[in-house]
Amino acid sequence: MFDNAYSSPEKLGLEMIGEAQWGEADYSFDLTVVWRHKESGDLFYADDSGCSCPSPFEDYKGIADLTKATRHEILKHIADVAAERETYSGGSLIDAADLLSKVASLR
């Protein structure tokens, strides 16, 4: 397994808050993931998609590869992605709702 923000967040001082898998995961991935930096409390998110060949977020080696954002900015991003994905692929509204709930409860 690759060391990156997805497979080894602890190596970057991160904890994963949650993820949403958009659409069906048949030999592919289309993810939005949210992390929190353990020391600073800063929040980050990233989106990645691909077939079964690459690993999710394999190119996300450091915090600089993630998007730093406020809780409200992340909530908006998740809602925007859910609306976009839902219109053409059915999206995973359960995953989106779960991730929205987890992010909304952060303090």
PDB file as gemmi writes it, atoms N, CA and C in Angstrom:
CRYST1    1.000    1.000    1.000  90.00  90.00  90.00 P 1                      
ATOM      1  N   MET A   1       0.847  -1.181   0.000  1.00  0.00           N  
ATOM      2  CA  MET A   1       0.000   0.000   0.000  1.00  0.00           C  
ATOM      3  C   MET A   1       0.884   1.234   0.000  1.00  0.00           C  
ATOM      4  N   PHE A   2       0.473   2.232  -0.744  1.00  0.00           N  
ATOM      5  CA  PHE A   2       1.219   3.486  -0.829  1.00  0.00           C  
ATOM      6  C   PHE A   2       1.030   4.299   0.443  1.00  0.00           C  
ATOM      7  N   ASP A   3       2.063   5.058   0.815  1.00  0.00           N  
ATOM      8  CA  ASP A   3       1.927   6.010   1.907  1.00  0.00           C  
ATOM      9  C   ASP A   3       1.433   7.318   1.332  1.00  0.00           C  
ATOM     10  N   ASN A   4       0.211   7.671   1.650  1.00  0.00           N  
ATOM     11  CA  ASN A   4      -0.359   8.925   1.189  1.00  0.00           C  
ATOM     12  C   ASN A   4      -1.450   9.364   2.150  1.00  0.00           C  
ATOM     13  N   ALA A   5      -2.078  10.474   1.850  1.00  0.00           N  
ATOM     14  CA  ALA A   5      -3.097  11.034   2.734  1.00  0.00           C  
ATOM     15  C   ALA A   5      -4.270  10.085   2.944  1.00  0.00           C  
ATOM     16  N   TYR A   6      -4.530   9.216   1.984  1.00  0.00           N  
ATOM     17  CA  TYR A   6      -5.664   8.294   2.093  1.00  0.00           C  
ATOM     18  C   TYR A   6      -5.296   7.021   2.844  1.00  0.00           C  
ATOM     19  N   SER A   7      -4.189   6.408   2.477  1.00  0.00           N  
ATOM     20  CA  SER A   7      -3.832   5.125   3.077  1.00  0.00           C  
ATOM     21  C   SER A   7      -3.093   5.265   4.407  1.00  0.00           C  
ATOM     22  N   SER A   8      -2.393   6.373   4.595  1.00  0.00           N  
ATOM     23  CA  SER A   8      -1.606   6.568   5.823  1.00  0.00           C  
ATOM     24  C   SER A   8      -1.726   8.008   6.319  1.00  0.00           C  
ATOM     25  N   PRO A   9      -2.932   8.469   6.627  1.00  0.00           N  
ATOM     26  CA  PRO A   9      -3.081   9.872   7.038  1.00  0.00           C  
ATOM     27  C   PRO A   9      -2.297  10.208   8.300  1.00  0.00           C  
ATOM     28  N   GLU A  10      -2.144   9.231   9.184  1.00  0.00           N  
ATOM     29  CA  GLU A  10      -1.429   9.472  10.437  1.00  0.00           C  
ATOM     30  C   GLU A  10       0.020   9.880  10.200  1.00  0.00           C  
ATOM     31  N   LYS A  11       0.611   9.444   9.099  1.00  0.00           N  
ATOM     32  CA  LYS A  11       1.998   9.820   8.786  1.00  0.00           C  
ATOM     33  C   LYS A  11       2.120  11.298   8.435  1.00  0.00           C  
ATOM     34  N   LEU A  12       0.991  11.917   8.119  1.00  0.00           N  
ATOM     35  CA  LEU A  12       0.963  13.354   7.825  1.00  0.00           C  
ATOM     36  C   LEU A  12       0.376  14.144   8.989  1.00  0.00           C  
ATOM     37  N   GLY A  13       0.135  13.474  10.111  1.00  0.00           N  
ATOM     38  CA  GLY A  13      -0.476  14.134  11.254  1.00  0.00           C  
ATOM     39  C   GLY A  13      -1.958  14.379  11.076  1.00  0.00           C  
ATOM     40  N   LEU A  14      -2.590  13.611  10.178  1.00  0.00           N  
ATOM     41  CA  LEU A  14      -4.006  13.786   9.857  1.00  0.00           C  
ATOM     42  C   LEU A  14      -4.848  12.652  10.406  1.00  0.00           C  
ATOM     43  N   GLU A  15      -6.108  12.956  10.635  1.00  0.00           N  
ATOM     44  CA  GLU A  15      -7.105  11.918  10.893  1.00  0.00           C  
ATOM     45  C   GLU A  15      -8.200  12.081   9.857  1.00  0.00           C  
ATOM     46  N   MET A  16      -8.662  10.968   9.319  1.00  0.00           N  
ATOM     47  CA  MET A  16      -9.722  11.029   8.320  1.00  0.00           C  
ATOM     48  C   MET A  16     -11.058  11.213   9.032  1.00  0.00           C  
ATOM     49  N   ILE A  17     -11.786  12.228   8.628  1.00  0.00           N  
ATOM     50  CA  ILE A  17     -13.117  12.487   9.177  1.00  0.00           C  
ATOM     51  C   ILE A  17     -14.141  11.601   8.492  1.00  0.00           C  
ATOM     52  N   GLY A  18     -14.024  11.452   7.188  1.00  0.00           N  
ATOM     53  CA  GLY A  18     -14.957  10.617   6.446  1.00  0.00           C  
ATOM     54  C   GLY A  18     -14.754  10.766   4.953  1.00  0.00           C  
ATOM     55  N   GLU A  19     -15.527   9.985   4.217  1.00  0.00           N  
ATOM     56  CA  GLU A  19     -15.434   9.996   2.761  1.00  0.00           C  
ATOM     57  C   GLU A  19     -16.789   9.736   2.143  1.00  0.00           C  
ATOM     58  N   ALA A  20     -16.939  10.168   0.906  1.00  0.00           N  
ATOM     59  CA  ALA A  20     -18.124   9.860   0.105  1.00  0.00           C  
ATOM     60  C   ALA A  20     -17.651   9.218  -1.184  1.00  0.00           C  
ATOM     61  N   GLN A  21     -18.197   8.058  -1.485  1.00  0.00           N  
ATOM     62  CA  GLN A  21     -17.943   7.375  -2.760  1.00  0.00           C  
ATOM     63  C   GLN A  21     -19.104   7.742  -3.671  1.00  0.00           C  
ATOM     64  N   TRP A  22     -18.782   8.429  -4.738  1.00  0.00           N  
ATOM     65  CA  TRP A  22     -19.808   8.882  -5.671  1.00  0.00           C  
ATOM     66  C   TRP A  22     -20.048   7.804  -6.716  1.00  0.00           C  
ATOM     67  N   GLY A  23     -21.281   7.395  -6.881  1.00  0.00           N  
ATOM     68  CA  GLY A  23     -21.618   6.382  -7.873  1.00  0.00           C  
ATOM     69  C   GLY A  23     -21.191   4.994  -7.437  1.00  0.00           C  
ATOM     70  N   GLU A  24     -21.226   4.071  -8.354  1.00  0.00           N  
ATOM     71  CA  GLU A  24     -20.868   2.683  -8.092  1.00  0.00           C  
ATOM     72  C   GLU A  24     -19.353   2.522  -8.070  1.00  0.00           C  
ATOM     73  N   ALA A  25     -18.876   1.652  -7.200  1.00  0.00           N  
ATOM     74  CA  ALA A  25     -17.430   1.461  -7.045  1.00  0.00           C  
ATOM     75  C   ALA A  25     -16.941   0.207  -7.773  1.00  0.00           C  
ATOM     76  N   ASP A  26     -17.561  -0.141  -8.873  1.00  0.00           N  
ATOM     77  CA  ASP A  26     -17.163  -1.330  -9.631  1.00  0.00           C  
ATOM     78  C   ASP A  26     -15.803  -1.113 -10.288  1.00  0.00           C  
ATOM     79  N   TYR A  27     -14.763  -1.617  -9.655  1.00  0.00           N  
ATOM     80  CA  TYR A  27     -13.402  -1.526 -10.187  1.00  0.00           C  
ATOM     81  C   TYR A  27     -12.975  -0.088 -10.479  1.00  0.00           C  
ATOM     82  N   SER A  28     -13.512   0.845  -9.715  1.00  0.00           N  
ATOM     83  CA  SER A  28     -13.139   2.230  -9.872  1.00  0.00           C  
ATOM     84  C   SER A  28     -13.424   2.960  -8.564  1.00  0.00           C  
ATOM     85  N   PHE A  29     -13.005   4.205  -8.506  1.00  0.00           N  
ATOM     86  CA  PHE A  29     -13.305   5.023  -7.339  1.00  0.00           C  
ATOM     87  C   PHE A  29     -13.551   6.453  -7.785  1.00  0.00           C  
ATOM     88  N   ASP A  30     -14.398   7.128  -7.056  1.00  0.00           N  
ATOM     89  CA  ASP A  30     -14.712   8.540  -7.259  1.00  0.00           C  
ATOM     90  C   ASP A  30     -15.048   9.065  -5.874  1.00  0.00           C  
ATOM     91  N   LEU A  31     -14.041   9.610  -5.193  1.00  0.00           N  
ATOM     92  CA  LEU A  31     -14.130   9.908  -3.772  1.00  0.00           C  
ATOM     93  C   LEU A  31     -13.953  11.387  -3.456  1.00  0.00           C  
ATOM     94  N   THR A  32     -14.630  11.811  -2.411  1.00  0.00           N  
ATOM     95  CA  THR A  32     -14.332  13.051  -1.713  1.00  0.00           C  
ATOM     96  C   THR A  32     -14.009  12.642  -0.285  1.00  0.00           C  
ATOM     97  N   VAL A  33     -12.866  13.094   0.221  1.00  0.00           N  
ATOM     98  CA  VAL A  33     -12.429  12.732   1.576  1.00  0.00           C  
ATOM     99  C   VAL A  33     -12.129  14.007   2.350  1.00  0.00           C  
ATOM    100  N   VAL A  34     -12.447  13.980   3.648  1.00  0.00           N  
ATOM    101  CA  VAL A  34     -12.179  15.103   4.545  1.00  0.00           C  
ATOM    102  C   VAL A  34     -11.261  14.620   5.666  1.00  0.00           C  
ATOM    103  N   TRP A  35     -10.234  15.432   5.943  1.00  0.00           N  
ATOM    104  CA  TRP A  35      -9.280  15.134   7.014  1.00  0.00           C  
ATOM    105  C   TRP A  35      -9.191  16.323   7.966  1.00  0.00           C  
ATOM    106  N   ARG A  36      -8.714  16.045   9.201  1.00  0.00           N  
ATOM    107  CA  ARG A  36      -8.401  17.098  10.166  1.00  0.00           C  
ATOM    108  C   ARG A  36      -6.963  16.896  10.620  1.00  0.00           C  
ATOM    109  N   HIS A  37      -6.206  17.992  10.683  1.00  0.00           N  
ATOM    110  CA  HIS A  37      -4.840  17.935  11.192  1.00  0.00           C  
ATOM    111  C   HIS A  37      -4.928  17.820  12.712  1.00  0.00           C  
ATOM    112  N   LYS A  38      -4.292  16.800  13.267  1.00  0.00           N  
ATOM    113  CA  LYS A  38      -4.429  16.505  14.692  1.00  0.00           C  
ATOM    114  C   LYS A  38      -3.929  17.625  15.595  1.00  0.00           C  
ATOM    115  N   GLU A  39      -2.841  18.273  15.237  1.00  0.00           N  
ATOM    116  CA  GLU A  39      -2.279  19.322  16.098  1.00  0.00           C  
ATOM    117  C   GLU A  39      -2.976  20.657  15.937  1.00  0.00           C  
ATOM    118  N   SER A  40      -3.171  21.101  14.716  1.00  0.00           N  
ATOM    119  CA  SER A  40      -3.718  22.437  14.479  1.00  0.00           C  
ATOM    120  C   SER A  40      -5.245  22.465  14.447  1.00  0.00           C  
ATOM    121  N   GLY A  41      -5.860  21.318  14.131  1.00  0.00           N  
ATOM    122  CA  GLY A  41      -7.312  21.276  13.961  1.00  0.00           C  
ATOM    123  C   GLY A  41      -7.769  21.749  12.593  1.00  0.00           C  
ATOM    124  N   ASP A  42      -6.816  22.147  11.725  1.00  0.00           N  
ATOM    125  CA  ASP A  42      -7.166  22.592  10.378  1.00  0.00           C  
ATOM    126  C   ASP A  42      -7.854  21.469   9.608  1.00  0.00           C  
ATOM    127  N   LEU A  43      -8.800  21.850   8.766  1.00  0.00           N  
ATOM    128  CA  LEU A  43      -9.543  20.896   7.951  1.00  0.00           C  
ATOM    129  C   LEU A  43      -9.063  20.949   6.513  1.00  0.00           C  
ATOM    130  N   PHE A  44      -9.093  19.775   5.868  1.00  0.00           N  
ATOM    131  CA  PHE A  44      -8.668  19.630   4.486  1.00  0.00           C  
ATOM    132  C   PHE A  44      -9.630  18.692   3.775  1.00  0.00           C  
ATOM    133  N   TYR A  45      -9.728  18.844   2.463  1.00  0.00           N  
ATOM    134  CA  TYR A  45     -10.485  17.893   1.660  1.00  0.00           C  
ATOM    135  C   TYR A  45      -9.777  17.693   0.333  1.00  0.00           C  
ATOM    136  N   ALA A  46     -10.162  16.627  -0.352  1.00  0.00           N  
ATOM    137  CA  ALA A  46      -9.653  16.369  -1.695  1.00  0.00           C  
ATOM    138  C   ALA A  46     -10.624  15.434  -2.401  1.00  0.00           C  
ATOM    139  N   ASP A  47     -10.588  15.501  -3.722  1.00  0.00           N  
ATOM    140  CA  ASP A  47     -11.377  14.626  -4.588  1.00  0.00           C  
ATOM    141  C   ASP A  47     -10.403  13.840  -5.445  1.00  0.00           C  
ATOM    142  N   ASP A  48     -10.714  12.578  -5.686  1.00  0.00           N  
ATOM    143  CA  ASP A  48      -9.894  11.773  -6.579  1.00  0.00           C  
ATOM    144  C   ASP A  48     -10.773  10.710  -7.205  1.00  0.00           C  
ATOM    145  N   SER A  49     -10.450  10.345  -8.430  1.00  0.00           N  
ATOM    146  CA  SER A  49     -11.206   9.298  -9.112  1.00  0.00           C  
ATOM    147  C   SER A  49     -10.267   8.552 -10.034  1.00  0.00           C  
ATOM    148  N   GLY A  50     -10.652   7.339 -10.379  1.00  0.00           N  
ATOM    149  CA  GLY A  50      -9.855   6.550 -11.291  1.00  0.00           C  
ATOM    150  C   GLY A  50     -10.382   5.138 -11.415  1.00  0.00           C  
ATOM    151  N   CYS A  51      -9.707   4.370 -12.239  1.00  0.00           N  
ATOM    152  CA  CYS A  51     -10.063   2.963 -12.413  1.00  0.00           C  
ATOM    153  C   CYS A  51      -9.386   2.156 -11.306  1.00  0.00           C  
ATOM    154  N   SER A  52      -9.407   0.863 -11.420  1.00  0.00           N  
ATOM    155  CA  SER A  52      -8.840   0.021 -10.372  1.00  0.00           C  
ATOM    156  C   SER A  52      -7.312  -0.008 -10.385  1.00  0.00           C  
ATOM    157  N   CYS A  53      -6.697   0.526 -11.422  1.00  0.00           N  
ATOM    158  CA  CYS A  53      -5.228   0.470 -11.521  1.00  0.00           C  
ATOM    159  C   CYS A  53      -4.532   1.354 -10.502  1.00  0.00           C  
ATOM    160  N   PRO A  54      -4.815   2.654 -10.445  1.00  0.00           N  
ATOM    161  CA  PRO A  54      -4.157   3.459  -9.411  1.00  0.00           C  
ATOM    162  C   PRO A  54      -4.875   3.269  -8.076  1.00  0.00           C  
ATOM    163  N   SER A  55      -4.178   3.571  -7.006  1.00  0.00           N  
ATOM    164  CA  SER A  55      -4.798   3.588  -5.685  1.00  0.00           C  
ATOM    165  C   SER A  55      -5.383   4.967  -5.452  1.00  0.00           C  
ATOM    166  N   PRO A  56      -6.458   5.054  -4.691  1.00  0.00           N  
ATOM    167  CA  PRO A  56      -7.017   6.372  -4.410  1.00  0.00           C  
ATOM    168  C   PRO A  56      -5.986   7.297  -3.771  1.00  0.00           C  
ATOM    169  N   PHE A  57      -5.910   8.498  -4.282  1.00  0.00           N  
ATOM    170  CA  PHE A  57      -5.054   9.552  -3.744  1.00  0.00           C  
ATOM    171  C   PHE A  57      -3.571   9.190  -3.751  1.00  0.00           C  
ATOM    172  N   GLU A  58      -3.140   8.326  -4.654  1.00  0.00           N  
ATOM    173  CA  GLU A  58      -1.730   7.923  -4.656  1.00  0.00           C  
ATOM    174  C   GLU A  58      -0.796   9.081  -4.971  1.00  0.00           C  
ATOM    175  N   ASP A  59      -1.291  10.127  -5.607  1.00  0.00           N  
ATOM    176  CA  ASP A  59      -0.460  11.289  -5.907  1.00  0.00           C  
ATOM    177  C   ASP A  59      -0.526  12.361  -4.821  1.00  0.00           C  
ATOM    178  N   TYR A  60      -1.294  12.120  -3.777  1.00  0.00           N  
ATOM    179  CA  TYR A  60      -1.452  13.080  -2.684  1.00  0.00           C  
ATOM    180  C   TYR A  60      -0.485  12.700  -1.563  1.00  0.00           C  
ATOM    181  N   LYS A  61       0.746  13.139  -1.698  1.00  0.00           N  
ATOM    182  CA  LYS A  61       1.815  12.721  -0.782  1.00  0.00           C  
ATOM    183  C   LYS A  61       1.915  13.576   0.472  1.00  0.00           C  
ATOM    184  N   GLY A  62       1.450  14.822   0.414  1.00  0.00           N  
ATOM    185  CA  GLY A  62       1.590  15.716   1.552  1.00  0.00           C  
ATOM    186  C   GLY A  62       0.377  16.599   1.737  1.00  0.00           C  
ATOM    187  N   ILE A  63       0.390  17.331   2.819  1.00  0.00           N  
ATOM    188  CA  ILE A  63      -0.718  18.228   3.132  1.00  0.00           C  
ATOM    189  C   ILE A  63      -0.881  19.289   2.047  1.00  0.00           C  
ATOM    190  N   ALA A  64       0.218  19.696   1.442  1.00  0.00           N  
ATOM    191  CA  ALA A  64       0.148  20.716   0.389  1.00  0.00           C  
ATOM    192  C   ALA A  64      -0.671  20.255  -0.817  1.00  0.00           C  
ATOM    193  N   ASP A  65      -0.872  18.948  -0.962  1.00  0.00           N  
ATOM    194  CA  ASP A  65      -1.662  18.409  -2.071  1.00  0.00           C  
ATOM    195  C   ASP A  65      -3.165  18.440  -1.778  1.00  0.00           C  
ATOM    196  N   LEU A  66      -3.539  18.750  -0.548  1.00  0.00           N  
ATOM    197  CA  LEU A  66      -4.939  18.793  -0.137  1.00  0.00           C  
ATOM    198  C   LEU A  66      -5.424  20.236  -0.157  1.00  0.00           C  
ATOM    199  N   THR A  67      -6.729  20.422  -0.126  1.00  0.00           N  
ATOM    200  CA  THR A  67      -7.313  21.758  -0.081  1.00  0.00           C  
ATOM    201  C   THR A  67      -7.679  22.083   1.355  1.00  0.00           C  
ATOM    202  N   LYS A  68      -7.054  23.115   1.906  1.00  0.00           N  
ATOM    203  CA  LYS A  68      -7.389  23.578   3.255  1.00  0.00           C  
ATOM    204  C   LYS A  68      -8.647  24.423   3.151  1.00  0.00           C  
ATOM    205  N   ALA A  69      -9.593  24.200   4.066  1.00  0.00           N  
ATOM    206  CA  ALA A  69     -10.864  24.908   3.987  1.00  0.00           C  
ATOM    207  C   ALA A  69     -11.521  24.969   5.361  1.00  0.00           C  
ATOM    208  N   THR A  70     -12.468  25.882   5.481  1.00  0.00           N  
ATOM    209  CA  THR A  70     -13.265  25.949   6.701  1.00  0.00           C  
ATOM    210  C   THR A  70     -14.333  24.854   6.658  1.00  0.00           C  
ATOM    211  N   ARG A  71     -14.952  24.618   7.776  1.00  0.00           N  
ATOM    212  CA  ARG A  71     -16.031  23.631   7.853  1.00  0.00           C  
ATOM    213  C   ARG A  71     -17.136  24.013   6.865  1.00  0.00           C  
ATOM    214  N   HIS A  72     -17.490  25.294   6.808  1.00  0.00           N  
ATOM    215  CA  HIS A  72     -18.561  25.744   5.905  1.00  0.00           C  
ATOM    216  C   HIS A  72     -18.175  25.576   4.438  1.00  0.00           C  
ATOM    217  N   GLU A  73     -16.923  25.846   4.098  1.00  0.00           N  
ATOM    218  CA  GLU A  73     -16.469  25.653   2.717  1.00  0.00           C  
ATOM    219  C   GLU A  73     -16.521  24.177   2.321  1.00  0.00           C  
ATOM    220  N   ILE A  74     -16.175  23.303   3.258  1.00  0.00           N  
ATOM    221  CA  ILE A  74     -16.221  21.860   2.972  1.00  0.00           C  
ATOM    222  C   ILE A  74     -17.661  21.396   2.816  1.00  0.00           C  
ATOM    223  N   LEU A  75     -18.556  21.872   3.679  1.00  0.00           N  
ATOM    224  CA  LEU A  75     -19.970  21.507   3.554  1.00  0.00           C  
ATOM    225  C   LEU A  75     -20.508  21.931   2.184  1.00  0.00           C  
ATOM    226  N   LYS A  76     -20.155  23.129   1.749  1.00  0.00           N  
ATOM    227  CA  LYS A  76     -20.597  23.608   0.438  1.00  0.00           C  
ATOM    228  C   LYS A  76     -20.020  22.740  -0.677  1.00  0.00           C  
ATOM    229  N   HIS A  77     -18.736  22.392  -0.563  1.00  0.00           N  
ATOM    230  CA  HIS A  77     -18.102  21.562  -1.589  1.00  0.00           C  
ATOM    231  C   HIS A  77     -18.806  20.209  -1.702  1.00  0.00           C  
ATOM    232  N   ILE A  78     -19.069  19.572  -0.585  1.00  0.00           N  
ATOM    233  CA  ILE A  78     -19.736  18.259  -0.600  1.00  0.00           C  
ATOM    234  C   ILE A  78     -21.123  18.385  -1.227  1.00  0.00           C  
ATOM    235  N   ALA A  79     -21.875  19.409  -0.837  1.00  0.00           N  
ATOM    236  CA  ALA A  79     -23.213  19.610  -1.398  1.00  0.00           C  
ATOM    237  C   ALA A  79     -23.145  19.877  -2.899  1.00  0.00           C  
ATOM    238  N   ASP A  80     -22.160  20.669  -3.326  1.00  0.00           N  
ATOM    239  CA  ASP A  80     -22.000  20.953  -4.752  1.00  0.00           C  
ATOM    240  C   ASP A  80     -21.656  19.692  -5.543  1.00  0.00           C  
ATOM    241  N   VAL A  81     -20.736  18.880  -5.019  1.00  0.00           N  
ATOM    242  CA  VAL A  81     -20.359  17.639  -5.706  1.00  0.00           C  
ATOM    243  C   VAL A  81     -21.550  16.687  -5.748  1.00  0.00           C  
ATOM    244  N   ALA A  82     -22.288  16.591  -4.643  1.00  0.00           N  
ATOM    245  CA  ALA A  82     -23.459  15.711  -4.601  1.00  0.00           C  
ATOM    246  C   ALA A  82     -24.480  16.130  -5.655  1.00  0.00           C  
ATOM    247  N   ALA A  83     -24.711  17.418  -5.784  1.00  0.00           N  
ATOM    248  CA  ALA A  83     -25.675  17.909  -6.779  1.00  0.00           C  
ATOM    249  C   ALA A  83     -25.187  17.613  -8.192  1.00  0.00           C  
ATOM    250  N   GLU A  84     -23.906  17.812  -8.433  1.00  0.00           N  
ATOM    251  CA  GLU A  84     -23.337  17.555  -9.760  1.00  0.00           C  
ATOM    252  C   GLU A  84     -23.375  16.065 -10.102  1.00  0.00           C  
ATOM    253  N   ARG A  85     -22.932  15.225  -9.183  1.00  0.00           N  
ATOM    254  CA  ARG A  85     -22.870  13.786  -9.445  1.00  0.00           C  
ATOM    255  C   ARG A  85     -24.261  13.180  -9.563  1.00  0.00           C  
ATOM    256  N   GLU A  86     -25.179  13.663  -8.759  1.00  0.00           N  
ATOM    257  CA  GLU A  86     -26.531  13.119  -8.750  1.00  0.00           C  
ATOM    258  C   GLU A  86     -27.222  13.346 -10.078  1.00  0.00           C  
ATOM    259  N   THR A  87     -26.897  14.421 -10.762  1.00  0.00           N  
ATOM    260  CA  THR A  87     -27.593  14.725 -12.006  1.00  0.00           C  
ATOM    261  C   THR A  87     -27.178  13.813 -13.144  1.00  0.00           C  
ATOM    262  N   TYR A  88     -25.960  13.258 -13.114  1.00  0.00           N  
ATOM    263  CA  TYR A  88     -25.576  12.414 -14.249  1.00  0.00           C  
ATOM    264  C   TYR A  88     -25.237  10.973 -13.884  1.00  0.00           C  
ATOM    265  N   SER A  89     -25.034  10.650 -12.608  1.00  0.00           N  
ATOM    266  CA  SER A  89     -24.673   9.266 -12.296  1.00  0.00           C  
ATOM    267  C   SER A  89     -25.467   8.663 -11.152  1.00  0.00           C  
ATOM    268  N   GLY A  90     -26.385   9.377 -10.593  1.00  0.00           N  
ATOM    269  CA  GLY A  90     -27.134   8.837  -9.474  1.00  0.00           C  
ATOM    270  C   GLY A  90     -26.462   9.105  -8.148  1.00  0.00           C  
ATOM    271  N   GLY A  91     -25.149   9.313  -8.143  1.00  0.00           N  
ATOM    272  CA  GLY A  91     -24.411   9.659  -6.933  1.00  0.00           C  
ATOM    273  C   GLY A  91     -24.772   8.836  -5.719  1.00  0.00           C  
ATOM    274  N   SER A  92     -24.012   8.931  -4.691  1.00  0.00           N  
ATOM    275  CA  SER A  92     -24.309   8.239  -3.454  1.00  0.00           C  
ATOM    276  C   SER A  92     -24.757   9.259  -2.414  1.00  0.00           C  
ATOM    277  N   LEU A  93     -26.046   9.504  -2.377  1.00  0.00           N  
ATOM    278  CA  LEU A  93     -26.571  10.499  -1.455  1.00  0.00           C  
ATOM    279  C   LEU A  93     -26.447  10.056  -0.007  1.00  0.00           C  
ATOM    280  N   ILE A  94     -26.431   8.754   0.231  1.00  0.00           N  
ATOM    281  CA  ILE A  94     -26.231   8.255   1.600  1.00  0.00           C  
ATOM    282  C   ILE A  94     -24.829   8.598   2.068  1.00  0.00           C  
ATOM    283  N   ASP A  95     -23.821   8.336   1.239  1.00  0.00           N  
ATOM    284  CA  ASP A  95     -22.445   8.702   1.588  1.00  0.00           C  
ATOM    285  C   ASP A  95     -22.324  10.208   1.791  1.00  0.00           C  
ATOM    286  N   ALA A  96     -22.928  10.979   0.911  1.00  0.00           N  
ATOM    287  CA  ALA A  96     -22.854  12.436   1.019  1.00  0.00           C  
ATOM    288  C   ALA A  96     -23.508  12.910   2.309  1.00  0.00           C  
ATOM    289  N   ALA A  97     -24.672  12.367   2.627  1.00  0.00           N  
ATOM    290  CA  ALA A  97     -25.367  12.761   3.854  1.00  0.00           C  
ATOM    291  C   ALA A  97     -24.546  12.402   5.086  1.00  0.00           C  
ATOM    292  N   ASP A  98     -23.919  11.230   5.069  1.00  0.00           N  
ATOM    293  CA  ASP A  98     -23.082  10.806   6.189  1.00  0.00           C  
ATOM    294  C   ASP A  98     -21.884  11.739   6.350  1.00  0.00           C  
ATOM    295  N   LEU A  99     -21.227  12.065   5.251  1.00  0.00           N  
ATOM    296  CA  LEU A  99     -20.066  12.949   5.310  1.00  0.00           C  
ATOM    297  C   LEU A  99     -20.492  14.359   5.729  1.00  0.00           C  
ATOM    298  N   LEU A 100     -21.589  14.861   5.209  1.00  0.00           N  
ATOM    299  CA  LEU A 100     -22.099  16.159   5.620  1.00  0.00           C  
ATOM    300  C   LEU A 100     -22.365  16.197   7.124  1.00  0.00           C  
ATOM    301  N   SER A 101     -22.952  15.143   7.647  1.00  0.00           N  
ATOM    302  CA  SER A 101     -23.235  15.061   9.076  1.00  0.00           C  
ATOM    303  C   SER A 101     -21.948  15.080   9.915  1.00  0.00           C  
ATOM    304  N   LYS A 102     -20.956  14.317   9.473  1.00  0.00           N  
ATOM    305  CA  LYS A 102     -19.696  14.274  10.212  1.00  0.00           C  
ATOM    306  C   LYS A 102     -19.000  15.622  10.213  1.00  0.00           C  
ATOM    307  N   VAL A 103     -18.985  16.291   9.065  1.00  0.00           N  
ATOM    308  CA  VAL A 103     -18.323  17.597   8.970  1.00  0.00           C  
ATOM    309  C   VAL A 103     -19.116  18.644   9.751  1.00  0.00           C  
ATOM    310  N   ALA A 104     -20.440  18.614   9.644  1.00  0.00           N  
ATOM    311  CA  ALA A 104     -21.265  19.587  10.345  1.00  0.00           C  
ATOM    312  C   ALA A 104     -21.098  19.488  11.857  1.00  0.00           C  
ATOM    313  N   SER A 105     -20.814  18.303  12.362  1.00  0.00           N  
ATOM    314  CA  SER A 105     -20.682  18.120  13.816  1.00  0.00           C  
ATOM    315  C   SER A 105     -19.305  18.502  14.356  1.00  0.00           C  
ATOM    316  N   LEU A 106     -18.365  18.830  13.473  1.00  0.00           N  
ATOM    317  CA  LEU A 106     -17.026  19.216  13.913  1.00  0.00           C  
ATOM    318  C   LEU A 106     -17.060  20.570  14.594  1.00  0.00           C  
ATOM    319  N   ARG A 107     -16.263  20.704  15.601  1.00  0.00           N  
ATOM    320  CA  ARG A 107     -16.129  21.996  16.297  1.00  0.00           C  
ATOM    321  C   ARG A 107     -14.685  22.338  16.416  1.00  0.00           C  
TER     322      ARG A 107                                                      
END                                                                             
